[in-house]
Amino acid sequence: MNKYRRLVCCIFIVEILLLIAFNWVYLSNHKNDGDRLYRVEAARIVRELEKYDLNTVDLSQYHTIVNVSEFDADEHCNNDYLVEAAGGKLYRIEYRLTDNYQELFRFNALIIMIIIVTGIAFIYVQKKVMRPFHNISNLSYELAKGNLTVPIKEEKSKFFGRFLWGMDMLREKLEDDKEKELSLQRDKKTLILSLSHDIKTPLSSIELYTKALSENLYDTDDKKTEAFRGIAKNVQEIKQYVNEIVEASREDFLNLEVVNDEFYLSEVIKLTEVYYRDKLSVVHTELIIDKIEDCLVKGDKNRLTEVMQNIMENAIKYGSGEWIKISFDEEEDCRLIHIENPGCTLKKEELPNIYDSFYRGSNSQGIKGNGLGLYICRNLMRKMDGEIYVQIHDDCFVATVVIHKA
């Protein structure tokens, strides 16, 4: 705010200095011009008086001379005058400098109006923009610190009303997500602790069976067989508990909401092209997009765009950087989108695992990532009643997105 005020003061000072400088230059030139003009006209009158008499002088031809008369030292005169000799007589030549300041007045009035309008504009900006902005300047900092419980104060400024409304919605969404995450983590922890406790029972039974067998407490083959069956039964129970723990740990921990609707496929392809055309040109990667036969498809346009972006990012990170190609195909009532890139070093036997959360292939060493890209893509496509699958042809990685026609 202080910097803004200093800027405003500097602008006003500059405008006032310019106004003063212009007036000084204008008045200086005007004074010199006026001085030269009345002297020139007085010299002309002297020449006329030397040739003719006083009655022949026509004052209407002069701009600065207002009266010419024989000089009388006792006579009072209100105008500026010169005393000149002509034809053996002294003459009083009265003059008045030309009053040609209308241009200067208009210019000054214009500059003053500009200064006033500028002042009003600065006051308006300070009141409606700068002051509200100063009041919310710490908003993002507080959100970044995790201060999500305090509602954002409403601001009447029409410039920030929608922004603050959006920020408050974001705060509520973050707070809600935080509560959901804590609840989810709490439920998972409770489930895992419960299952871990349940595992202790079959483990204890196995421990007793193995101890009895090791100490030869079973003296018949039937009792030994029964002990082995008991161990096998408890092993199956432990496997079941372990599977439940694994399943709980692999539940959908991301908020992958989908709003299915109808939209044109070309809209998503256009968004993808606009986003990646310049980005790929910077890294000298050619983007090839086949001609698309447009049609209505069913799904979530924003989520399908997200799927395309995830696949494109994988192609950029794990490809050779030569080119990326997007092509299209049809199969029954579905449209197929193929994203292909060369330079794939992923092993074919790894393909079934690449859809798992946090799984990263052998070709990911030294490349940043979290192993969630294709996991998210598959979940999103299945919620849109679609699918995604990948193949490796020679050294090319091909990801195919399947989406239903409307």
C-alpha positions in Angstrom: 0.0 0.0 0.0 2.8 2.4 0.8 4.5 1.7 -2.5 1.2 2.5 -4.3 0.9 5.8 -2.5 4.5 6.7 -3.3 3.8 5.9 -7.0 0.7 8.1 -6.9 2.7 11.0 -5.4 5.4 10.6 -8.0 2.9 10.7 -10.9 1.2 13.9 -9.5 4.6 15.6 -9.0 5.6 14.8 -12.6 2.3 16.1 -14.0 2.6 19.4 -12.0 6.3 19.8 -13.0 5.3 19.3 -16.7 2.5 21.9 -16.3 4.9 24.4 -14.8 7.6 23.8 -17.4 5.2 24.2 -20.3 3.8 27.5 -18.9 7.3 28.9 -18.3 8.4 28.0 -21.9 5.2 29.3 -23.4 5.3 32.6 -21.5 9.0 33.2 -22.2 8.4 32.8 -26.0 5.3 34.8 -25.9 6.9 37.7 -24.1 9.7 37.8 -26.6 7.3 37.7 -29.5 5.2 40.5 -28.0 8.2 42.6 -27.3 9.5 42.3 -30.9 6.0 43.0 -32.4 5.3 46.3 -30.6 8.8 47.6 -31.4 8.4 46.7 -35.1 5.0 48.4 -35.3 6.3 51.5 -33.5 9.2 51.8 -36.0 6.6 51.6 -38.9 4.6 54.4 -37.4 7.7 56.6 -37.0 8.4 56.1 -40.7 4.8 57.1 -41.6 5.0 60.2 -39.4 8.2 61.3 -41.1 6.4 61.1 -44.5 2.9 62.1 -43.5 1.2 63.8 -40.6 -0.5 62.3 -37.5 -4.0 62.2 -39.1 -2.9 59.7 -41.7 -1.9 57.0 -39.3 -4.4 54.1 -39.4 -4.2 52.2 -36.1 -6.5 49.4 -37.3 -3.5 48.0 -39.2 -1.5 47.5 -36.0 -2.0 44.7 -33.3 -0.2 46.3 -30.4 -0.4 50.1 -31.0 -3.5 51.6 -29.3 -2.8 55.4 -29.7 -0.4 57.9 -31.2 -0.3 61.5 -30.0 2.2 64.4 -29.7 4.2 64.0 -26.6 3.1 66.1 -23.5 5.2 65.4 -20.4 2.4 66.6 -18.2 -0.3 64.4 -19.7 -1.1 61.2 -17.8 -1.2 57.9 -19.7 -2.5 54.6 -18.5 -0.9 52.5 -21.2 2.7 51.6 -21.8 4.3 53.9 -24.4 7.3 54.9 -26.3 8.5 58.4 -27.1 9.9 58.7 -30.6 11.0 61.7 -32.7 9.6 62.1 -36.2 9.6 65.1 -38.5 11.1 67.3 -35.7 8.4 66.5 -33.2 8.1 64.1 -30.3 5.3 61.6 -30.4 3.9 59.3 -27.7 3.2 55.8 -29.1 1.0 53.9 -26.7 1.0 50.1 -27.0 -0.4 47.1 -25.3 1.1 43.6 -25.5 -1.2 41.2 -27.3 -3.3 39.2 -24.9 -3.1 35.9 -26.7 -3.3 33.5 -23.8 -6.4 31.6 -24.8 -4.4 28.6 -26.0 -2.4 28.6 -22.8 -5.6 28.8 -20.8 -7.2 25.8 -22.7 -4.1 23.8 -22.3 -3.8 24.5 -18.6 -7.5 23.7 -18.1 -7.0 20.4 -20.0 -4.0 19.4 -17.9 -5.8 20.3 -14.7 -8.7 18.2 -15.7 -6.4 15.3 -16.4 -4.8 15.7 -13.0 -8.2 15.8 -11.4 -9.5 12.7 -13.3 -6.2 10.9 -12.5 -6.7 11.7 -8.8 -10.2 10.4 -8.8 -9.1 7.3 -10.6 -6.3 6.7 -8.1 -8.7 7.2 -5.2 -11.2 4.8 -6.8 -8.4 2.2 -7.4 -7.2 2.6 -3.8 -10.6 2.2 -2.3 -12.0 -0.5 -4.6 -8.9 -2.5 -5.5 -5.9 -1.8 -3.4 -7.5 -1.7 0.0 -9.5 -4.9 -0.5 -6.5 -6.6 -2.0 -4.4 -5.6 1.0 -7.1 -7.1 3.3 -6.9 -10.5 1.5 -3.2 -10.5 0.8 -2.5 -13.1 3.5 -5.4 -15.3 2.4 -3.3 -17.7 0.3 -0.6 -17.8 2.9 -3.1 -18.8 5.6 -4.5 -21.5 3.3 -1.0 -22.8 2.6 -0.3 -23.1 6.3 -3.4 -25.3 6.6 -5.7 -22.7 8.3 -8.9 -24.1 6.9 -11.4 -23.6 9.7 -11.7 -19.8 9.7 -14.3 -18.7 7.1 -13.1 -16.1 4.6 -14.5 -12.6 5.3 -16.8 -11.4 2.5 -15.6 -8.3 0.6 -18.1 -5.9 -1.1 -15.6 -5.1 -3.8 -17.0 -6.3 -7.1 -13.5 -7.0 -8.3 -12.8 -9.6 -5.6 -16.3 -10.8 -4.6 -16.2 -13.8 -7.0 -12.5 -14.5 -6.2 -13.2 -14.6 -2.5 -16.3 -16.7 -3.1 -14.2 -19.2 -5.0 -11.4 -19.1 -2.4 -14.0 -19.8 0.3 -15.3 -22.7 -1.7 -11.7 -24.0 -2.1 -11.2 -23.7 1.6 -14.4 -25.6 2.3 -13.4 -28.3 -0.2 -9.9 -28.6 1.3 -11.3 -28.8 4.8 -13.9 -31.4 3.7 -11.2 -33.4 1.9 -9.0 -33.2 4.9 -11.8 -34.5 7.1 -12.5 -37.3 4.7 -8.9 -38.3 4.5 -8.6 -38.3 8.3 -11.7 -40.4 8.5 -10.5 -42.8 5.9 -7.1 -43.2 7.5 -8.8 -43.7 10.9 -11.1 -46.4 9.4 -8.2 -48.1 7.7 -6.1 -48.1 10.8 -9.0 -49.5 12.8 -9.6 -52.2 10.2 -5.9 -53.2 10.0 -5.6 -53.3 13.8 -8.8 -55.4 14.0 -7.5 -57.8 11.3 -4.1 -57.9 12.9 -5.7 -58.9 16.2 -7.8 -61.6 14.4 -4.6 -63.0 12.9 -3.2 -63.7 16.3 -5.8 -66.5 16.9 -4.8 -68.8 13.9 -1.2 -67.9 14.5 -1.5 -69.1 18.1 -3.1 -72.4 16.9 -0.3 -72.9 14.4 2.2 -72.3 17.0 0.6 -74.9 19.3 0.4 -77.5 16.5 4.0 -77.0 15.5 5.2 -77.2 19.1 3.3 -80.4 19.7 4.6 -81.9 16.5 8.2 -80.9 17.3 7.9 -82.5 20.7 6.3 -85.7 19.3 3.2 -85.2 21.5 1.0 -86.9 18.8 1.7 -90.6 19.0 -0.5 -91.8 16.1 -0.6 -90.9 12.4 -4.3 -89.9 12.7 -3.5 -87.2 15.3 -0.5 -86.0 13.2 -2.7 -85.8 10.1 -5.4 -83.9 12.1 -2.7 -81.4 13.3 -1.5 -80.8 9.7 -5.1 -80.2 8.6 -5.5 -77.7 11.5 -2.3 -75.9 10.4 -3.5 -75.8 6.8 -6.9 -74.5 7.9 -5.3 -71.7 10.0 -2.9 -70.8 7.2 -6.0 -70.3 4.9 -7.5 -68.0 7.6 -4.3 -66.0 7.7 -4.2 -65.7 3.9 -7.8 -64.4 4.0 -7.0 -61.8 6.6 -3.9 -60.8 4.7 -5.9 -60.4 1.5 -8.4 -58.2 3.4 -5.5 -56.0 4.6 -4.1 -55.7 1.1 -7.6 -54.9 -0.3 -8.1 -52.2 2.4 -4.7 -50.7 1.6 -5.6 -50.6 -2.1 -9.0 -48.9 -1.9 -9.5 -45.9 -4.0 -7.7 -43.2 -2.0 -8.3 -40.6 -4.6 -11.4 -38.5 -5.2 -12.2 -39.7 -8.8 -15.7 -38.3 -9.2 -17.1 -38.5 -12.7 -20.1 -36.6 -14.1 -21.2 -38.4 -17.3 -22.7 -36.4 -20.1 -22.6 -36.2 -23.9 -19.9 -34.2 -25.7 -18.1 -34.1 -29.0 -14.8 -36.0 -29.1 -13.1 -33.3 -31.2 -13.4 -30.9 -28.2 -11.1 -33.1 -26.1 -8.7 -33.6 -28.9 -8.6 -29.9 -29.6 -7.9 -29.1 -26.0 -5.1 -31.7 -26.0 -3.6 -30.3 -29.2 -3.7 -26.7 -28.0 -2.0 -27.7 -24.7 0.7 -29.9 -26.1 1.5 -28.4 -29.5 3.7 -25.6 -28.2 5.0 -27.6 -25.3 6.3 -30.3 -27.6 7.8 -27.9 -30.1 10.0 -26.5 -27.3 11.5 -30.0 -26.8 11.6 -30.7 -30.6 9.0 -33.5 -30.4 6.6 -33.8 -33.4 3.0 -34.1 -32.5 1.0 -36.0 -35.2 -2.8 -36.1 -35.0 -4.7 -38.0 -37.6 -7.9 -36.6 -39.0 -10.9 -37.2 -36.7 -14.4 -38.1 -37.8 -16.2 -36.2 -35.1 -19.1 -37.8 -33.1 -20.9 -37.5 -29.8 -19.5 -39.7 -27.0 -20.7 -40.4 -23.5 -18.5 -39.6 -20.5 -17.0 -36.7 -18.6 -15.2 -34.3 -20.9 -13.0 -32.9 -18.2 -12.0 -36.3 -16.9 -11.3 -37.6 -20.5 -9.1 -34.6 -21.0 -7.3 -35.5 -17.8 -6.8 -39.1 -19.0 -5.4 -37.8 -22.3 -3.0 -35.5 -20.4 -1.8 -38.3 -18.2 -1.0 -40.5 -21.2 0.7 -37.6 -23.0 2.8 -36.9 -20.0 3.9 -40.6 -19.8 4.7 -40.4 -23.6 6.9 -37.4 -23.0 8.7 -38.8 -19.9 9.3 -42.4 -21.1 9.5 -42.0 -24.9 12.4 -41.2 -27.1 11.2 -37.7 -27.8 11.1 -38.1 -31.6 7.3 -38.0 -32.1 3.9 -38.7 -30.4 1.0 -39.8 -32.6 -2.7 -39.6 -31.8 -4.9 -41.8 -34.1 -8.5 -43.0 -34.1 -10.4 -46.1 -34.7 -13.9 -47.6 -34.4 -15.1 -50.8 -32.8 -18.8 -51.5 -32.6 -20.4 -48.6 -30.7 -17.1 -47.3 -29.3 -14.4 -44.9 -30.4 -10.8 -45.8 -29.9 -8.1 -43.2 -29.3 -4.5 -44.5 -29.8 -1.6 -42.5 -28.3 1.7 -43.9 -29.6 5.3 -43.0 -28.9 8.6 -44.7 -29.8 11.5 -45.5 -27.5 9.7 -47.8 -25.1 12.0 -49.8 -22.9 9.4 -51.3 -20.6 9.3 -55.1 -20.5 6.2 -56.8 -21.9 5.8 -59.0 -18.8 5.4 -55.8 -16.7 2.3 -54.6 -18.6 -0.3 -56.3 -16.3 1.2 -54.4 -13.3 1.3 -50.9 -14.7 -2.3 -50.2 -13.8 -1.6 -50.8 -10.1 -1.3 -47.8 -7.8 2.3 -46.7 -7.0 3.7 -49.3 -9.4 6.6 -48.0 -11.5 8.2 -50.0 -14.3 11.8 -50.9 -14.8 12.1 -48.0 -17.3 11.3 -45.4 -14.6 14.8 -45.2 -13.0 15.9 -41.6 -12.7 12.5 -40.2 -13.9 10.3 -38.4 -11.4 6.8 -39.9 -10.9 4.5 -41.6 -8.4 3.2 -44.5 -10.3 -0.4 -43.2 -10.3 -0.9 -42.1 -13.9 -2.4 -45.2 -15.5 -4.1 -46.3 -12.2 -6.0 -43.0 -12.3 -6.7 -43.3 -16.1 -8.2 -46.8 -15.8 -10.4 -45.9 -12.8 -11.7 -42.8 -14.6 -12.4 -44.6 -17.8 -14.2 -47.4 -16.1 -16.4 -44.9 -14.3 -17.2 -43.6 -17.7 -18.1 -47.1 -18.8 -15.0 -47.1 -20.9 -11.6 -48.8 -20.7 -7.9 -48.2 -21.3 -5.3 -50.8 -22.3 -1.7 -50.6 -23.4 0.4 -52.6 -25.8 4.1 -52.7 -26.9 4.8 -53.1 -30.7 8.5 -53.3 -31.4 9.8 -50.3 -29.5 6.6 -48.3 -29.6 4.3 -47.9 -26.6 0.6 -47.7 -27.5 -2.1 -46.6 -25.0 -5.6 -47.1 -26.3 -8.6 -45.2 -24.7 -12.0 -46.7 -25.4 -15.1 -44.5 -25.0 -18.7 -45.2 -25.9 -20.6 -43.3 -28.5 -23.7 -41.4 -27.4 
